[in-house]
């Protein structure tokens, strides 16, 4: 059973997002990293990149597959987790902590109704 953090929101594409004022931190879920297997490379997005909800922002590569990561909210990327350049396995070992991928500065608050609550994400996984 995949770990589901009660501290974050989720997308149907298996990203998680947490909010602190107008900053959103984004990563991939425990389920996503499990499905991908051992992460070998994270292609980080460019700083200052402006994104809309659903835009493909970067790619995660593993021994089994390559998977896009989508923006769960709109705004400008203000920080990337450069630690992943040397330690991409942090996405596997700590997907909700050290494995975060990028941060977005939002111009306006997102419609959190468009995101999944932890229990909704759990239901989504149960249907897979």
Secondary structure, 3 states (H helix, E strand, C coil): CCCCCCCCEECCCCEEEEEECCEEEEEECHHHHHHHCCEEEEECCCCCCEECCCCEEEEEEECCCEEEEECCCCEEEEEECCHHHHCCCHHHHCCCCCCCCEEEECCCCCCHHHCECHHHHHHHHHCC
